[in-house]
Amino acid sequence: MANHTLPPRTRRAARRPSRTGLVGWAVIGVVAVLALVLGVGMLVGGAPSPAADGGAAPVAAAEPGAAAPVAVDPATLPESTTYTTLPGAAPDPAPDRATDGRVAHPVRETVVHDAPDGTPIARMPVTQIGDTWLPVVEQQGDWVRVLLPSRPESSTGWLSTADLDIKTTPYRIEVHLGSRTLALFRDGVQQAQWTVGIGKESAPTPTGRTFLLGAFTDAKQRFSPVILPLGTHSPTHDTFGGGPGTVAIHTWPTADVFGQASSDGCIRVPADALRQLSTVPLGTLVMIDNS
């Protein structure tokens, strides 16, 4: 992948997702993306933390008979973004399993826990590269487990449903590194398939399940009108053009890269594929395997 710069890490007010033609909700239209997310770094932000709202700070879980747990100030927790590493995050328990399509959007900045009502490990902002939408991979009562955009790769965390707007996307994206193809599914039915470029041997495209994290334009580049970052990172590069090594889907000026393993880990797609993928809701599951 050619170097690109992620959009600015400035805060902006949360907004509800909007896209014509999607079931009950929507997200990234290319025109909206071009208007909202131009620049050179990463967007993070959202509503005030629970502590700022006057709510009680979450506390770490305690063993029976142990001393009272110490309150954790949410303001001291790192944000869970593509820029951060969360050592306390648990790995994805089923990286090769499709989900039911549910995606969660925090309606206010909320705390990420390592288990239902467990230890706080991070804060989840309302917006990152556009609105934050995360795939739901498990639910226990009033808690859902979601895929996180942070390192380590395939990290997960638990969020309280009281802080979330949960919708369902009918789409799923599958990337098959062996055949070097990308397929778009809607309601389980394949809509299209394209031959794509993938990461070279020295900088492979990571496998597992991830998701569409956002969309942005990079005025310094001419290789792709829109770049679609995923919630995963290069296993060999700590950075792309000053960014955090986030893997993305984008197009390329020449067709000779399609069917080849020549990128630095990103997935290079034809222009028609990018146009269709740019209408898919944020948070949509992306399955990457070696088949």
C-alpha positions in Angstrom: 0.0 0.0 0.0 1.3 3.5 -0.7 1.7 5.7 2.3 -1.4 7.6 3.3 -2.2 9.9 6.2 -5.2 9.2 8.4 -7.7 12.0 9.0 -7.2 14.6 11.9 -7.5 13.4 15.5 -9.8 16.4 16.3 -13.0 16.0 18.3 -16.4 16.6 16.7 -20.0 16.2 17.9 -21.6 12.8 17.6 -24.1 12.3 14.8 -26.5 9.6 14.0 -25.5 7.5 10.9 -27.4 8.2 7.7 -27.4 6.6 4.3 -30.1 6.2 1.7 -31.1 2.7 0.8 -29.8 0.8 3.8 -32.0 -1.3 6.1 -33.1 0.9 9.0 -29.9 2.9 9.2 -26.8 3.7 7.3 -23.3 5.1 7.3 -20.6 6.1 4.8 -21.8 7.6 1.5 -18.8 8.7 -0.5 -20.1 12.2 -0.9 -20.7 12.5 2.9 -17.3 11.1 3.5 -15.6 13.6 1.2 -17.4 16.5 2.9 -16.9 15.4 6.5 -13.5 13.8 6.8 -10.7 15.6 4.9 -7.3 16.0 6.5 -4.1 14.5 7.9 -4.4 12.4 11.2 -7.1 10.5 12.9 -10.6 11.6 14.2 -11.4 10.6 17.7 -14.0 12.1 20.0 -17.4 11.9 21.4 -19.5 12.9 24.4 -18.1 13.6 27.9 -16.9 10.6 29.9 -19.3 9.1 32.4 -17.3 10.8 35.2 -17.9 14.2 33.5 -21.7 13.4 33.4 -21.7 13.0 37.2 -22.3 9.3 37.0 -20.4 6.9 39.3 -17.1 5.7 38.0 -17.0 2.0 37.2 -15.1 -0.3 39.5 -12.9 -3.3 39.0 -14.5 -6.7 39.9 -13.5 -8.1 43.2 -13.2 -11.7 44.4 -15.5 -12.8 47.2 -14.2 -11.7 50.6 -11.7 -9.3 49.0 -11.3 -5.7 50.0 -13.7 -3.2 48.4 -12.6 -2.5 44.7 -10.9 0.7 43.9 -12.9 3.1 41.7 -11.4 3.8 38.3 -11.7 7.3 36.9 -12.7 6.8 33.2 -10.7 9.9 32.3 -7.5 8.0 33.1 -8.3 5.2 30.7 -6.9 5.2 27.1 -9.3 5.5 24.2 -9.8 2.5 22.1 -8.9 3.6 18.6 -6.7 2.4 15.8 -3.9 4.4 17.4 -3.9 2.6 20.8 -2.7 -0.6 22.3 -4.8 -2.2 25.0 -2.8 -4.9 26.9 -5.8 -5.9 29.0 -8.0 -6.7 26.0 -9.0 -10.4 25.4 -8.5 -11.9 22.0 -11.3 -12.8 19.6 -12.7 -16.2 20.7 -13.9 -17.2 17.2 -11.9 -15.3 14.5 -13.2 -17.5 11.7 -16.9 -17.3 12.6 -19.4 -15.0 11.0 -21.7 -12.9 13.2 -25.4 -12.2 13.0 -24.8 -8.8 11.6 -25.4 -6.7 14.8 -23.3 -3.6 15.2 -23.1 -1.3 18.1 -22.7 2.5 18.2 -21.9 4.2 21.6 -24.4 7.0 22.1 -22.0 8.5 24.6 -18.4 7.9 25.5 -18.5 4.6 27.3 -16.1 2.3 29.2 -14.7 -0.9 27.7 -14.4 -3.8 30.2 -12.5 -7.0 30.0 -15.6 -9.0 31.0 -19.3 -8.3 31.7 -19.2 -5.8 34.6 -15.5 -6.5 34.8 -12.3 -4.4 35.0 -12.3 -1.2 32.9 -9.6 -1.2 30.3 -10.4 1.7 27.9 -12.9 4.4 26.8 -14.8 4.0 23.5 -15.4 7.3 21.7 -18.6 8.1 19.9 -16.7 9.1 16.7 -13.4 8.0 15.2 -13.1 8.0 11.4 -16.8 8.9 11.3 -19.2 7.4 13.8 -17.9 4.5 15.8 -19.7 1.2 14.8 -18.4 -2.1 16.1 -19.4 -5.7 15.3 -21.2 -7.6 18.2 -19.7 -11.0 18.6 -21.3 -12.2 21.8 -23.9 -11.1 24.4 -24.4 -11.8 28.1 -27.4 -10.1 29.6 -27.0 -6.4 29.3 -23.4 -6.6 28.0 -22.2 -7.2 24.5 -18.7 -8.2 23.4 -17.4 -6.3 20.4 -14.4 -6.3 18.1 -12.1 -3.4 19.0 -10.1 -1.2 16.6 -7.0 -1.3 18.8 -3.9 -3.5 19.0 -3.3 -6.3 19.8 -4.9 -7.6 16.7 -8.3 -9.3 17.1 -8.9 -7.6 20.4 -12.3 -7.6 22.0 -14.0 -5.8 24.9 -17.4 -5.6 26.7 -19.8 -2.7 26.6 -23.0 -2.0 28.5 -26.0 -2.0 26.2 -27.3 1.0 28.2 -24.7 3.1 26.3 -25.3 1.7 22.9 -27.5 2.0 19.8 -27.5 -1.5 18.2 -28.5 -2.1 14.6 -28.1 -4.8 12.1 -26.3 -4.6 8.8 -27.2 -7.1 6.1 -23.7 -7.0 4.6 -20.6 -9.1 5.0 -17.3 -8.8 3.2 -15.0 -11.8 2.6 -11.4 -11.6 1.5 -9.7 -14.8 0.4 -6.0 -14.4 0.3 -5.3 -17.7 -1.5 -7.5 -17.0 -4.4 -6.9 -13.2 -4.1 -10.6 -12.4 -4.3 -13.0 -10.2 -2.4 -16.7 -11.0 -2.2 -19.6 -8.8 -1.0 -22.6 -10.5 0.5 -26.0 -9.2 1.4 -28.4 -11.3 3.5 -26.1 -14.2 3.0 -26.3 -14.0 -0.8 -23.2 -13.0 -2.8 -23.7 -9.8 -4.7 -20.3 -9.4 -6.4 -16.8 -10.7 -6.4 -13.6 -9.1 -7.6 -9.9 -10.1 -8.1 -7.9 -8.0 -5.7 -4.3 -7.2 -4.7 -3.1 -8.3 -1.2 0.0 -7.9 1.0 3.3 -9.2 -0.1 5.1 -12.0 1.7 7.2 -9.6 3.7 4.1 -7.5 4.7 1.2 -9.9 4.6 -2.5 -9.0 5.0 -3.6 -10.1 8.4 -6.2 -12.8 8.7 -9.2 -13.1 11.1 -12.4 -11.2 11.4 -12.3 -7.5 11.4 -14.7 -4.7 10.3 -15.1 -1.5 8.3 -13.8 1.2 10.7 -14.4 4.3 8.6 -13.7 6.1 5.4 -11.7 9.2 4.5 -10.0 11.0 1.7 -6.3 11.9 1.6 -5.6 15.0 -0.4 -1.9 14.1 -0.6 -2.6 11.0 -2.6 -4.0 10.2 -6.0 -4.2 6.4 -5.8 -7.7 6.2 -4.3 -10.6 8.7 -4.1 -11.7 7.1 -0.8 -9.8 4.9 1.7 -11.7 2.4 3.9 -9.6 1.6 7.0 -10.3 -1.7 8.8 -10.2 -2.5 12.4 -6.9 -4.4 12.0 -3.2 -3.6 11.5 -0.2 -4.8 9.6 1.7 -7.5 11.5 5.0 -6.2 10.2 4.6 -2.4 9.9 4.1 -0.2 12.9 3.2 2.8 10.6 2.0 3.7 7.2 2.9 7.3 6.3 3.0 8.4 9.9 -0.2 6.6 10.8 -0.5 3.5 13.1 -0.2 0.8 10.4 -3.9 0.4 9.9 -4.8 -1.9 7.1 -7.3 -0.5 4.6 -9.3 -1.2 1.4 -8.6 1.1 -1.5 -8.3 1.2 -5.2 -5.1 1.6 -7.4 -4.3 3.6 -10.6 -3.2 0.6 -12.6 -4.8 -2.8 -13.0 -1.6 -4.8 -12.9 -1.7 -5.1 -9.1 -5.0 -7.0 -9.0 -4.3 -10.7 -8.5 -0.9 -9.9 -7.1 0.6 -10.0 -3.6 2.5 -6.6 -3.8 1.0 -4.2 -1.2 2.2 -3.5 2.3 -0.8 -5.3 3.7 -3.7 -3.4 2.3 -6.3 -4.8 0.0 -6.3 -3.1 -3.4 -9.6 -3.3 -5.2 -11.0 -2.2 -8.7 -12.8 1.1 -8.9 -16.2 -0.7 -9.2 -15.5 -2.6 -6.0 -14.6 0.6 -4.1 -17.8 2.3 -5.2 -19.9 -0.6 -3.9 -18.0 -1.1 -0.7 -18.3 2.7 0.0 -22.0 2.2 0.4 -21.7 -0.6 3.0 -22.4 0.4 6.7 -19.5 1.0 9.0 -19.1 -1.8 11.5 -19.8 -4.4 8.8 -17.9 -7.6 9.3 -14.9 -8.3 7.1 -13.6 -11.9 7.2 -10.1 -12.5 5.9 -8.7 -16.0 5.4 -6.1 -17.9 3.5 -8.5 -19.8 1.2 
